Amino acid sequence: MSRLRRFLHGRNGFDALNIALLTAIIVVNIISMGMQFIPAIRFVIAAAFGSFQLVLLAAFTVRALSRNLTARNRENLAFINGLTKVKRWLKRSLPGDSGFRFFKCPSCRHNLRVPKGKGHIFITCPQCGERFKRKT
Ligand SMILES: [Zn+2]
C-alpha cells in the first residue's frame, strides 16, 4: 500500500455530508468573489466569507480524517434525513413544477396527490373511499 492509502485507511473520507461541505465551500467562494465588486462592503464580505469558509474547511478536514466512523456515519445519516425532509417540503411548497395538485379528503383529511391539468375530475380517497369533485 502507498503511504497515502495507508494514511487514509480506516478514515471517514468522502461521504454525502463531506461532499456537501466541499460544495458549500466552492459556492461560498463563488459568491464572495462576486461580491468583491461592491467596493463599500468588500472587506467585510471578504472577512465574513473567509472565516465561514475556514469553518467549513475545518469541519470537512476533521470529518474526512476521523477514525470514529460510527459518529461520522451518524452525522451523515442525520444530514441525509434532513436533506430528504427539505426536498420533500420544497416539492410540496413550490408551485407549478411538481406536476401535481394536493387536496385534503373532505371526509377523513387524508392528503391526496393528483396530476395537474386534468380539468374537473372525481377523486376517490384511497383511505376512506370518499368521492369528491375538484378542479386540477
Ligand atoms: Zn378520505
Backbone and ligand atoms as CSV (ligand in chain L), in Angstrom:
chain,resi,resn,atom,element,x,y,z
A,1,MET,N,N,0.827,-1.200,0.000
A,1,MET,CA,C,0.000,0.000,0.000
A,1,MET,C,C,0.868,1.261,0.000
A,2,SER,N,N,0.437,2.249,-0.784
A,2,SER,CA,C,1.183,3.503,-0.801
A,2,SER,C,C,0.987,4.240,0.525
A,3,ARG,N,N,1.829,5.228,0.773
A,3,ARG,CA,C,1.753,5.962,2.047
A,3,ARG,C,C,0.403,6.667,2.190
A,4,LEU,N,N,-0.080,7.231,1.075
A,4,LEU,CA,C,-1.354,7.961,1.123
A,4,LEU,C,C,-2.499,7.015,1.460
A,5,ARG,N,N,-2.510,5.861,0.780
A,5,ARG,CA,C,-3.583,4.894,1.027
A,5,ARG,C,C,-3.548,4.397,2.464
A,6,ARG,N,N,-2.306,4.167,2.974
A,6,ARG,CA,C,-2.177,3.700,4.345
A,6,ARG,C,C,-2.671,4.773,5.310
A,7,PHE,N,N,-2.383,6.061,4.965
A,7,PHE,CA,C,-2.810,7.180,5.811
A,7,PHE,C,C,-4.335,7.274,5.839
A,8,LEU,N,N,-4.987,7.059,4.688
A,8,LEU,CA,C,-6.443,7.227,4.591
A,8,LEU,C,C,-7.200,5.983,5.052
A,9,HIS,N,N,-6.481,4.876,5.218
A,9,HIS,CA,C,-7.149,3.624,5.593
A,9,HIS,C,C,-7.844,3.755,6.947
A,10,GLY,N,N,-9.107,3.344,7.003
A,10,GLY,CA,C,-9.859,3.389,8.261
A,10,GLY,C,C,-10.378,4.761,8.626
A,11,ARG,N,N,-10.196,5.731,7.715
A,11,ARG,CA,C,-10.714,7.068,7.975
A,11,ARG,C,C,-11.996,7.283,7.193
A,12,ASN,N,N,-12.720,8.324,7.599
A,12,ASN,CA,C,-14.060,8.551,7.067
A,12,ASN,C,C,-14.061,8.912,5.575
A,13,GLY,N,N,-13.171,9.810,5.156
A,13,GLY,CA,C,-13.073,10.191,3.743
A,13,GLY,C,C,-14.305,10.923,3.232
A,14,PHE,N,N,-14.715,10.598,2.000
A,14,PHE,CA,C,-15.825,11.303,1.364
A,14,PHE,C,C,-17.134,10.576,1.637
A,15,ASP,N,N,-18.034,11.263,2.352
A,15,ASP,CA,C,-19.409,10.786,2.426
A,15,ASP,C,C,-20.303,11.932,1.948
A,16,ALA,N,N,-21.610,11.721,1.963
A,16,ALA,CA,C,-22.531,12.725,1.411
A,16,ALA,C,C,-22.347,14.080,2.099
A,17,LEU,N,N,-22.191,14.043,3.442
A,17,LEU,CA,C,-22.059,15.299,4.186
A,17,LEU,C,C,-20.777,16.024,3.805
A,18,ASN,N,N,-19.693,15.281,3.628
A,18,ASN,CA,C,-18.423,15.917,3.266
A,18,ASN,C,C,-18.444,16.464,1.843
A,19,ILE,N,N,-19.121,15.766,0.933
A,19,ILE,CA,C,-19.256,16.286,-0.427
A,19,ILE,C,C,-20.068,17.587,-0.391
A,20,ALA,N,N,-21.124,17.610,0.479
A,20,ALA,CA,C,-21.932,18.822,0.624
A,20,ALA,C,C,-21.086,19.957,1.207
A,21,LEU,N,N,-20.223,19.643,2.176
A,21,LEU,CA,C,-19.359,20.671,2.776
A,21,LEU,C,C,-18.414,21.257,1.727
A,22,LEU,N,N,-17.820,20.373,0.905
A,22,LEU,CA,C,-16.922,20.844,-0.160
A,22,LEU,C,C,-17.673,21.715,-1.154
A,23,THR,N,N,-18.889,21.270,-1.538
A,23,THR,CA,C,-19.716,22.057,-2.460
A,23,THR,C,C,-20.018,23.420,-1.860
A,24,ALA,N,N,-20.349,23.445,-0.551
A,24,ALA,CA,C,-20.660,24.707,0.126
A,24,ALA,C,C,-19.450,25.641,0.096
A,25,ILE,N,N,-18.253,25.092,0.306
A,25,ILE,CA,C,-17.034,25.912,0.279
A,25,ILE,C,C,-16.880,26.564,-1.097
A,26,ILE,N,N,-17.098,25.775,-2.155
A,26,ILE,CA,C,-16.962,26.302,-3.519
A,26,ILE,C,C,-18.023,27.371,-3.794
A,27,VAL,N,N,-19.286,27.097,-3.361
A,27,VAL,CA,C,-20.377,28.050,-3.589
A,27,VAL,C,C,-20.095,29.361,-2.859
A,28,VAL,N,N,-19.674,29.257,-1.581
A,28,VAL,CA,C,-19.354,30.455,-0.791
A,28,VAL,C,C,-18.224,31.229,-1.470
A,29,ASN,N,N,-17.262,30.507,-2.007
A,29,ASN,CA,C,-16.144,31.134,-2.701
A,29,ASN,C,C,-16.617,31.934,-3.921
A,30,ILE,N,N,-17.503,31.329,-4.716
A,30,ILE,CA,C,-18.023,31.996,-5.919
A,30,ILE,C,C,-18.817,33.244,-5.529
A,31,ILE,N,N,-19.683,33.102,-4.486
A,31,ILE,CA,C,-20.491,34.248,-4.043
A,31,ILE,C,C,-19.588,35.379,-3.556
A,32,SER,N,N,-18.565,35.027,-2.766
A,32,SER,CA,C,-17.710,36.084,-2.221
A,32,SER,C,C,-16.894,36.751,-3.329
A,33,MET,N,N,-16.510,35.976,-4.362
A,33,MET,CA,C,-15.808,36.583,-5.491
A,33,MET,C,C,-16.703,37.583,-6.207
A,34,GLY,N,N,-17.985,37.227,-6.361
A,34,GLY,CA,C,-18.942,38.120,-6.997
A,34,GLY,C,C,-19.126,39.398,-6.212
A,35,MET,N,N,-19.085,39.284,-4.872
A,35,MET,CA,C,-19.338,40.445,-4.013
A,35,MET,C,C,-18.117,41.355,-3.888
A,36,GLN,N,N,-16.965,40.881,-4.359
A,36,GLN,CA,C,-15.748,41.709,-4.313
A,36,GLN,C,C,-15.906,42.990,-5.131
A,37,PHE,N,N,-16.898,42.965,-6.052
A,37,PHE,CA,C,-17.071,44.116,-6.923
A,37,PHE,C,C,-17.894,45.220,-6.289
A,38,ILE,N,N,-18.388,44.985,-5.067
A,38,ILE,CA,C,-19.092,46.040,-4.339
A,38,ILE,C,C,-18.084,46.655,-3.373
A,39,PRO,N,N,-17.472,47.813,-3.750
A,39,PRO,CA,C,-16.333,48.343,-3.002
A,39,PRO,C,C,-16.645,48.645,-1.532
A,40,ALA,N,N,-17.863,49.148,-1.252
A,40,ALA,CA,C,-18.175,49.607,0.105
A,40,ALA,C,C,-18.096,48.474,1.132
A,41,ILE,N,N,-18.536,47.267,0.749
A,41,ILE,CA,C,-18.594,46.182,1.733
A,41,ILE,C,C,-17.552,45.100,1.448
A,42,ARG,N,N,-16.633,45.413,0.548
A,42,ARG,CA,C,-15.664,44.440,0.074
A,42,ARG,C,C,-14.901,43.716,1.180
A,43,PHE,N,N,-14.368,44.513,2.140
A,43,PHE,CA,C,-13.505,43.909,3.152
A,43,PHE,C,C,-14.310,43.154,4.202
A,44,VAL,N,N,-15.496,43.689,4.498
A,44,VAL,CA,C,-16.385,42.995,5.443
A,44,VAL,C,C,-16.764,41.637,4.870
A,45,ILE,N,N,-17.143,41.643,3.576
A,45,ILE,CA,C,-17.538,40.413,2.891
A,45,ILE,C,C,-16.391,39.418,2.879
A,46,ALA,N,N,-15.200,39.918,2.529
A,46,ALA,CA,C,-14.036,39.039,2.457
A,46,ALA,C,C,-13.770,38.389,3.807
A,47,ALA,N,N,-13.859,39.172,4.876
A,47,ALA,CA,C,-13.599,38.641,6.219
A,47,ALA,C,C,-14.668,37.632,6.616
A,48,ALA,N,N,-15.948,37.999,6.421
A,48,ALA,CA,C,-17.054,37.141,6.839
A,48,ALA,C,C,-17.042,35.826,6.062
A,49,PHE,N,N,-16.952,35.926,4.735
A,49,PHE,CA,C,-16.981,34.723,3.911
A,49,PHE,C,C,-15.727,33.883,4.111
A,50,GLY,N,N,-14.594,34.587,4.285
A,50,GLY,CA,C,-13.342,33.879,4.508
A,50,GLY,C,C,-13.395,33.032,5.761
A,51,SER,N,N,-13.905,33.606,6.864
A,51,SER,CA,C,-13.944,32.829,8.109
A,51,SER,C,C,-14.987,31.719,8.023
A,52,PHE,N,N,-16.096,31.995,7.323
A,52,PHE,CA,C,-17.101,30.948,7.137
A,52,PHE,C,C,-16.512,29.770,6.354
A,53,GLN,N,N,-15.728,30.107,5.335
A,53,GLN,CA,C,-15.075,29.054,4.543
A,53,GLN,C,C,-14.098,28.250,5.382
A,54,LEU,N,N,-13.378,28.943,6.275
A,54,LEU,CA,C,-12.427,28.258,7.151
A,54,LEU,C,C,-13.145,27.265,8.063
A,55,VAL,N,N,-14.301,27.689,8.595
A,55,VAL,CA,C,-15.083,26.811,9.462
A,55,VAL,C,C,-15.517,25.569,8.688
A,56,LEU,N,N,-16.036,25.793,7.456
A,56,LEU,CA,C,-16.472,24.672,6.614
A,56,LEU,C,C,-15.307,23.740,6.304
A,57,LEU,N,N,-14.162,24.343,5.981
A,57,LEU,CA,C,-12.981,23.560,5.627
A,57,LEU,C,C,-12.491,22.741,6.828
A,58,ALA,N,N,-12.532,23.367,8.009
A,58,ALA,CA,C,-12.124,22.663,9.228
A,58,ALA,C,C,-13.049,21.473,9.478
A,59,ALA,N,N,-14.356,21.699,9.346
A,59,ALA,CA,C,-15.329,20.622,9.556
A,59,ALA,C,C,-15.076,19.492,8.567
A,60,PHE,N,N,-14.837,19.860,7.307
A,60,PHE,CA,C,-14.579,18.857,6.272
A,60,PHE,C,C,-13.333,18.034,6.623
A,61,THR,N,N,-12.239,18.732,6.964
A,61,THR,CA,C,-10.975,18.045,7.232
A,61,THR,C,C,-11.102,17.106,8.426
A,62,VAL,N,N,-11.690,17.613,9.513
A,62,VAL,CA,C,-11.855,16.795,10.722
A,62,VAL,C,C,-12.687,15.552,10.407
A,63,ARG,N,N,-13.792,15.748,9.653
A,63,ARG,CA,C,-14.668,14.622,9.339
A,63,ARG,C,C,-13.987,13.627,8.386
A,64,ALA,N,N,-13.258,14.154,7.398
A,64,ALA,CA,C,-12.632,13.274,6.404
A,64,ALA,C,C,-11.540,12.408,7.030
A,65,LEU,N,N,-10.807,12.970,7.989
A,65,LEU,CA,C,-9.679,12.242,8.564
A,65,LEU,C,C,-10.051,11.488,9.835
A,66,SER,N,N,-11.302,11.612,10.261
A,66,SER,CA,C,-11.722,10.980,11.515
A,66,SER,C,C,-11.699,9.453,11.408
A,67,ARG,N,N,-11.318,8.813,12.516
A,67,ARG,CA,C,-11.369,7.351,12.576
A,67,ARG,C,C,-12.611,6.867,13.310
A,68,ASN,N,N,-13.365,7.817,13.890
A,68,ASN,CA,C,-14.594,7.454,14.604
A,68,ASN,C,C,-15.724,7.330,13.579
A,69,LEU,N,N,-15.751,6.193,12.880
A,69,LEU,CA,C,-16.672,6.031,11.761
A,69,LEU,C,C,-18.124,5.970,12.213
A,70,THR,N,N,-18.369,5.445,13.408
A,70,THR,CA,C,-19.739,5.360,13.925
A,70,THR,C,C,-20.347,6.751,14.071
A,71,ALA,N,N,-19.581,7.649,14.705
A,71,ALA,CA,C,-20.092,9.009,14.916
A,71,ALA,C,C,-20.265,9.734,13.592
A,72,ARG,N,N,-19.277,9.572,12.667
A,72,ARG,CA,C,-19.355,10.269,11.375
A,72,ARG,C,C,-20.532,9.736,10.558
A,73,ASN,N,N,-20.769,8.405,10.666
A,73,ASN,CA,C,-21.879,7.799,9.934
A,73,ASN,C,C,-23.211,8.318,10.462
A,74,ARG,N,N,-23.267,8.506,11.793
A,74,ARG,CA,C,-24.490,9.039,12.402
A,74,ARG,C,C,-24.749,10.462,11.882
A,75,GLU,N,N,-23.714,11.290,11.844
A,75,GLU,CA,C,-23.852,12.661,11.319
A,75,GLU,C,C,-24.316,12.640,9.872
A,76,ASN,N,N,-23.687,11.737,9.087
A,76,ASN,CA,C,-24.008,11.653,7.672
A,76,ASN,C,C,-25.477,11.272,7.459
A,77,LEU,N,N,-25.951,10.289,8.247
A,77,LEU,CA,C,-27.347,9.852,8.117
A,77,LEU,C,C,-28.307,10.959,8.527
A,78,ALA,N,N,-27.949,11.691,9.607
A,78,ALA,CA,C,-28.794,12.808,10.049
A,78,ALA,C,C,-28.866,13.863,8.949
A,79,PHE,N,N,-27.734,14.099,8.290
A,79,PHE,CA,C,-27.682,15.075,7.197
A,79,PHE,C,C,-28.581,14.635,6.037
A,80,ILE,N,N,-28.468,13.349,5.647
A,80,ILE,CA,C,-29.265,12.830,4.524
A,80,ILE,C,C,-30.766,12.896,4.857
A,81,ASN,N,N,-31.110,12.535,6.110
A,81,ASN,CA,C,-32.509,12.607,6.542
A,81,ASN,C,C,-33.039,14.032,6.457
A,82,GLY,N,N,-32.238,14.980,6.956
A,82,GLY,CA,C,-32.634,16.389,6.918
A,82,GLY,C,C,-32.830,16.868,5.494
A,83,LEU,N,N,-31.897,16.464,4.620
A,83,LEU,CA,C,-31.951,16.856,3.221
A,83,LEU,C,C,-33.205,16.306,2.545
A,84,THR,N,N,-33.544,15.044,2.851
A,84,THR,CA,C,-34.745,14.426,2.290
A,84,THR,C,C,-35.987,15.193,2.725
A,85,LYS,N,N,-36.022,15.603,4.007
A,85,LYS,CA,C,-37.177,16.356,4.509
A,85,LYS,C,C,-37.302,17.691,3.805
A,86,VAL,N,N,-36.159,18.390,3.623
A,86,VAL,CA,C,-36.177,19.686,2.942
A,86,VAL,C,C,-36.654,19.522,1.505
A,87,LYS,N,N,-36.137,18.473,0.805
A,87,LYS,CA,C,-36.539,18.219,-0.581
A,87,LYS,C,C,-38.040,17.981,-0.683
A,88,ARG,N,N,-38.569,17.148,0.247
A,88,ARG,CA,C,-39.988,16.825,0.249
A,88,ARG,C,C,-40.816,18.092,0.468
A,89,TRP,N,N,-40.338,18.921,1.427
A,89,TRP,CA,C,-41.044,20.152,1.749
A,89,TRP,C,C,-41.035,21.094,0.555
A,90,LEU,N,N,-39.881,21.232,-0.134
A,90,LEU,CA,C,-39.763,22.097,-1.301
A,90,LEU,C,C,-40.697,21.635,-2.409
A,91,LYS,N,N,-40.741,20.319,-2.626
A,91,LYS,CA,C,-41.576,19.739,-3.665
A,91,LYS,C,C,-43.043,20.104,-3.451
A,92,ARG,N,N,-43.462,20.103,-2.169
A,92,ARG,CA,C,-44.858,20.425,-1.845
A,92,ARG,C,C,-45.139,21.906,-1.933
A,93,SER,N,N,-44.144,22.752,-1.523
A,93,SER,CA,C,-44.452,24.176,-1.431
A,93,SER,C,C,-44.184,24.930,-2.729
A,94,LEU,N,N,-43.299,24.421,-3.591
A,94,LEU,CA,C,-43.062,25.126,-4.843
A,94,LEU,C,C,-44.206,24.840,-5.809
A,95,PRO,N,N,-44.883,25.904,-6.280
A,95,PRO,CA,C,-45.995,25.670,-7.192
A,95,PRO,C,C,-45.473,25.422,-8.604
A,96,GLY,N,N,-46.291,24.749,-9.392
A,96,GLY,CA,C,-46.003,24.656,-10.823
A,96,GLY,C,C,-45.176,23.461,-11.252
A,97,ASP,N,N,-43.953,23.331,-10.747
A,97,ASP,CA,C,-43.072,22.360,-11.385
A,97,ASP,C,C,-43.240,20.926,-10.865
A,98,SER,N,N,-44.102,20.722,-9.884
A,98,SER,CA,C,-44.238,19.354,-9.384
A,98,SER,C,C,-45.140,18.513,-10.289
A,99,GLY,N,N,-46.088,19.180,-10.994
A,99,GLY,CA,C,-46.984,18.438,-11.868
A,99,GLY,C,C,-48.151,17.796,-11.133
A,100,PHE,N,N,-48.270,18.108,-9.836
A,100,PHE,CA,C,-49.358,17.527,-9.037
A,100,PHE,C,C,-50.090,18.623,-8.268
A,101,ARG,N,N,-51.351,18.328,-7.947
A,101,ARG,CA,C,-52.067,19.197,-7.015
A,101,ARG,C,C,-52.392,18.363,-5.791
A,102,PHE,N,N,-52.451,19.050,-4.658
A,102,PHE,CA,C,-52.684,18.352,-3.400
A,102,PHE,C,C,-54.034,18.769,-2.820
A,103,PHE,N,N,-54.805,17.776,-2.410
A,103,PHE,CA,C,-56.086,18.037,-1.767
A,103,PHE,C,C,-56.169,17.268,-0.468
A,104,LYS,N,N,-57.038,17.771,0.429
A,104,LYS,CA,C,-57.339,17.022,1.645
A,104,LYS,C,C,-58.704,16.386,1.443
A,105,CYS,N,N,-58.809,15.104,1.773
A,105,CYS,CA,C,-60.099,14.428,1.684
A,105,CYS,C,C,-61.083,15.121,2.627
A,106,PRO,N,N,-62.268,15.531,2.107
A,106,PRO,CA,C,-63.236,16.245,2.955
A,106,PRO,C,C,-63.774,15.374,4.090
A,107,SER,N,N,-63.645,14.077,3.941
A,107,SER,CA,C,-64.204,13.187,4.951
A,107,SER,C,C,-63.178,12.827,6.033
A,108,CYS,N,N,-61.964,12.390,5.617
A,108,CYS,CA,C,-61.003,11.895,6.617
A,108,CYS,C,C,-59.734,12.736,6.708
A,109,ARG,N,N,-59.639,13.838,5.951
A,109,ARG,CA,C,-58.498,14.762,5.978
A,109,ARG,C,C,-57.200,14.125,5.467
A,110,HIS,N,N,-57.284,12.985,4.803
A,110,HIS,CA,C,-56.102,12.337,4.230
A,110,HIS,C,C,-55.558,13.208,3.100
A,111,ASN,N,N,-54.215,13.326,3.005
A,111,ASN,CA,C,-53.606,14.122,1.934
A,111,ASN,C,C,-53.598,13.329,0.630
A,112,LEU,N,N,-54.117,13.961,-0.434
A,112,LEU,CA,C,-54.202,13.279,-1.722
A,112,LEU,C,C,-53.433,14.058,-2.772
A,113,ARG,N,N,-52.760,13.326,-3.654
A,113,ARG,CA,C,-51.982,13.940,-4.726
A,113,ARG,C,C,-52.572,13.510,-6.056
A,114,VAL,N,N,-52.941,14.473,-6.898
A,114,VAL,CA,C,-53.483,14.136,-8.219
A,114,VAL,C,C,-52.727,14.920,-9.288
A,115,PRO,N,N,-52.615,14.355,-10.524
A,115,PRO,CA,C,-51.916,15.063,-11.598
A,115,PRO,C,C,-52.639,16.352,-11.979
A,116,LYS,N,N,-51.851,17.354,-12.346
A,116,LYS,CA,C,-52.419,18.656,-12.715
A,116,LYS,C,C,-52.986,18.647,-14.131
A,117,GLY,N,N,-53.856,19.634,-14.414
A,117,GLY,CA,C,-54.306,19.905,-15.769
A,117,GLY,C,C,-55.244,18.869,-16.351
A,118,LYS,N,N,-56.006,18.193,-15.492
A,118,LYS,CA,C,-56.962,17.193,-15.990
A,118,LYS,C,C,-58.383,17.753,-15.962
A,119,GLY,N,N,-58.541,19.064,-15.669
A,119,GLY,CA,C,-59.862,19.667,-15.593
A,119,GLY,C,C,-60.574,19.252,-14.314
A,120,HIS,N,N,-61.937,19.227,-14.381
A,120,HIS,CA,C,-62.711,18.790,-13.212
A,120,HIS,C,C,-62.746,17.270,-13.181
A,121,ILE,N,N,-62.271,16.687,-12.113
A,121,ILE,CA,C,-62.272,15.221,-12.030
A,121,ILE,C,C,-62.825,14.765,-10.682
A,122,PHE,N,N,-63.293,13.529,-10.693
A,122,PHE,CA,C,-63.707,12.907,-9.432
A,122,PHE,C,C,-62.490,12.233,-8.802
A,123,ILE,N,N,-62.299,12.497,-7.553
A,123,ILE,CA,C,-61.177,11.903,-6.824
A,123,ILE,C,C,-61.747,10.945,-5.784
A,124,THR,N,N,-61.211,9.732,-5.791
A,124,THR,CA,C,-61.640,8.767,-4.780
A,124,THR,C,C,-60.525,8.629,-3.742
A,125,CYS,N,N,-60.871,8.872,-2.492
A,125,CYS,CA,C,-59.887,8.779,-1.420
A,125,CYS,C,C,-59.522,7.312,-1.179
A,126,PRO,N,N,-58.229,6.977,-1.244
A,126,PRO,CA,C,-57.823,5.578,-1.038
A,126,PRO,C,C,-57.966,5.145,0.416
A,127,GLN,N,N,-58.060,6.120,1.298
A,127,GLN,CA,C,-58.141,5.826,2.736
A,127,GLN,C,C,-59.556,5.416,3.148
A,128,CYS,N,N,-60.560,6.254,2.730
A,128,CYS,CA,C,-61.916,6.012,3.235
A,128,CYS,C,C,-62.923,5.772,2.119
A,129,GLY,N,N,-62.496,5.916,0.836
A,129,GLY,CA,C,-63.414,5.652,-0.269
A,129,GLY,C,C,-64.298,6.821,-0.634
A,130,GLU,N,N,-64.178,7.957,0.049
A,130,GLU,CA,C,-64.975,9.155,-0.255
A,130,GLU,C,C,-64.683,9.636,-1.673
A,131,ARG,N,N,-65.753,10.022,-2.411
A,131,ARG,CA,C,-65.584,10.525,-3.777
A,131,ARG,C,C,-65.979,11.990,-3.800
A,132,PHE,N,N,-65.085,12.841,-4.352
A,132,PHE,CA,C,-65.427,14.257,-4.436
A,132,PHE,C,C,-64.848,14.839,-5.719
A,133,LYS,N,N,-65.481,15.964,-6.173
A,133,LYS,CA,C,-65.068,16.574,-7.440
A,133,LYS,C,C,-64.165,17.768,-7.156
A,134,ARG,N,N,-63.067,17.854,-7.915
A,134,ARG,CA,C,-62.159,19.003,-7.766
A,134,ARG,C,C,-61.612,19.398,-9.140
A,135,LYS,N,N,-61.225,20.683,-9.236
A,135,LYS,CA,C,-60.570,21.163,-10.468
A,135,LYS,C,C,-59.060,20.976,-10.270
A,136,THR,N,N,-58.424,20.305,-11.258
A,136,THR,CA,C,-56.963,20.099,-11.112
A,136,THR,C,C,-56.242,21.124,-11.940
L,1,ZN,ZN,ZN,-60.788,10.021,2.926
